[in-house]
Amino acid sequence: MHRLLMSMPLPALIDRCRLVSRTDFMISAGIRKNSPTGNIHPDGLTKKFVKARKISGVKCSDNPPTFHKIRSLAGRLYKNERGEEF
């Protein structure tokens, strides 16, 4: 599955995420009492990222990169590869 996702063009990946979501968000908390639109609080996303990074076993420096730093880097790399239209 991982290789399939890595080789998938970004628009196709976005479409796939939207297929399984009942909300307007690609990543969703699901429609709940405390989140009627399904949106995720930024702090919650950051905490889940830290948890996933710890589970992965990847060894980082004393100051590991944040979700937002990695997201920014990914955006720049994708823009360099795919062009300005990204």
VOGUVEX-884527 format. One record per residue (C-alpha): residue number from 1; residue in one letter; z, x, y. Coordinates in Angstrom, 1 decimal. Each point is the difference from the previous one (the first is absolute). Example, Ala and Ser with C-alpha at 12.3 -4.5 7.8 and 13.67 -1.06 7.14 Angstrom:
+--------+-------+--------+--------+--------+
: zadren : pator :      Z :      X :      Y :
+--------+-------+--------+--------+--------+
:      1 :     A :    7.8 :   12.3 :   -4.5 :
:      2 :     S :   -0.7 :    1.4 :    3.4 :
+--------+-------+--------+--------+--------+
This chain:
+--------+-------+--------+--------+--------+
: zadren : pator :      Z :      X :      Y :
+--------+-------+--------+--------+--------+
:      1 :     M :    0.0 :    0.0 :    0.0 :
:      2 :     H :    0.9 :    2.8 :    2.4 :
:      3 :     R :   -3.4 :    1.7 :   -0.4 :
:      4 :     L :   -1.7 :   -3.4 :    0.6 :
:      5 :     L :    1.9 :   -0.5 :    3.2 :
:      6 :     M :   -0.7 :    3.5 :    1.2 :
:      7 :     S :   -3.7 :   -0.4 :   -0.5 :
:      8 :     M :   -0.2 :   -3.4 :    1.5 :
:      9 :     P :   -1.4 :   -0.3 :    3.5 :
:     10 :     L :    2.7 :   -1.1 :    2.5 :
:     11 :     P :   -1.6 :   -3.4 :    0.8 :
:     12 :     A :   -0.1 :   -0.8 :   -3.7 :
:     13 :     L :    3.6 :    1.0 :   -0.4 :
:     14 :     I :    1.0 :   -2.2 :    3.0 :
:     15 :     D :   -1.8 :   -2.9 :   -1.5 :
:     16 :     R :    1.7 :    0.5 :   -3.3 :
:     17 :     C :    3.4 :    0.0 :    1.7 :
:     18 :     R :   -0.8 :   -3.2 :    1.7 :
:     19 :     L :   -1.0 :   -1.7 :   -3.2 :
:     20 :     V :    3.6 :    0.2 :   -1.4 :
:     21 :     S :    1.7 :   -0.8 :    3.2 :
:     22 :     R :    0.8 :   -3.6 :    1.2 :
:     23 :     T :    0.4 :    1.2 :    3.5 :
:     24 :     D :   -2.1 :    1.6 :    2.7 :
:     25 :     F :    1.5 :    3.4 :   -0.7 :
:     26 :     M :   -1.4 :    2.6 :   -2.4 :
:     27 :     I :    3.6 :    1.1 :   -0.9 :
:     28 :     S :    2.3 :   -3.0 :   -0.1 :
:     29 :     A :    3.6 :   -0.8 :   -0.7 :
:     30 :     G :   -1.2 :   -3.3 :   -1.3 :
:     31 :     I :    0.7 :   -3.3 :    1.7 :
:     32 :     R :    3.8 :   -0.4 :    0.1 :
:     33 :     K :    2.6 :   -1.8 :    2.0 :
:     34 :     N :    0.7 :    3.1 :    2.1 :
:     35 :     S :   -3.7 :    1.0 :    0.3 :
:     36 :     P :   -2.1 :   -3.2 :    0.2 :
:     37 :     T :   -3.1 :    1.9 :    0.9 :
:     38 :     G :    0.4 :    2.7 :   -2.7 :
:     39 :     N :    0.2 :    2.9 :    2.5 :
:     40 :     I :    2.1 :    3.1 :   -0.9 :
:     41 :     H :    2.5 :    1.4 :    2.5 :
:     42 :     P :   -1.0 :    3.6 :    0.9 :
:     43 :     D :    3.5 :    1.3 :   -1.0 :
:     44 :     G :   -0.4 :   -1.6 :   -3.4 :
:     45 :     L :   -3.3 :    1.7 :   -0.6 :
:     46 :     T :    1.5 :    3.4 :    1.0 :
:     47 :     K :    2.9 :   -0.5 :   -2.4 :
:     48 :     K :   -2.3 :   -0.9 :   -2.9 :
:     49 :     F :   -2.1 :    3.1 :    0.8 :
:     50 :     V :    3.0 :    2.2 :   -0.1 :
:     51 :     K :    1.1 :   -1.5 :   -3.3 :
:     52 :     A :   -3.5 :    0.5 :   -1.5 :
:     53 :     R :   -0.1 :    3.6 :    1.2 :
:     54 :     K :    3.3 :    0.7 :   -1.7 :
:     55 :     I :   -1.1 :   -1.6 :   -3.2 :
:     56 :     S :   -3.3 :    2.0 :    0.0 :
:     57 :     G :    1.9 :    3.2 :   -0.5 :
:     58 :     V :   -2.1 :    1.8 :    2.7 :
:     59 :     K :    2.1 :    2.8 :    1.5 :
:     60 :     C :   -0.1 :    0.0 :    3.8 :
:     61 :     S :    1.5 :    2.2 :    2.6 :
:     62 :     D :    3.3 :   -0.9 :    1.6 :
:     63 :     N :   -1.9 :   -2.1 :    2.4 :
:     64 :     P :   -2.5 :   -2.0 :   -2.1 :
:     65 :     P :   -2.9 :   -1.8 :    1.6 :
:     66 :     T :    0.5 :   -3.6 :    1.0 :
:     67 :     F :   -2.1 :   -3.0 :   -1.1 :
:     68 :     H :   -1.4 :   -0.1 :    3.6 :
:     69 :     K :   -1.0 :    3.7 :    0.0 :
:     70 :     I :   -1.8 :   -0.3 :   -3.3 :
:     71 :     R :   -1.7 :   -3.3 :    1.1 :
:     72 :     S :   -1.2 :    1.8 :    3.2 :
:     73 :     L :   -1.3 :    3.0 :   -2.0 :
:     74 :     A :   -1.8 :   -2.3 :   -2.5 :
:     75 :     G :   -1.6 :   -1.8 :    3.0 :
:     76 :     R :   -1.2 :    3.2 :    1.5 :
:     77 :     L :   -1.4 :    1.3 :   -3.3 :
:     78 :     Y :   -1.8 :   -3.2 :   -0.8 :
:     79 :     K :   -1.4 :   -0.1 :    3.6 :
:     80 :     N :   -1.3 :    3.6 :   -0.5 :
:     81 :     E :   -1.5 :   -0.9 :   -3.3 :
:     82 :     R :   -1.4 :   -3.4 :    0.8 :
:     83 :     G :   -0.7 :    0.3 :    3.7 :
:     84 :     E :    1.0 :   -1.7 :    3.3 :
:     85 :     E :   -0.7 :   -3.5 :   -1.3 :
:     86 :     F :    3.3 :    0.2 :   -2.0 :
+--------+-------+--------+--------+--------+
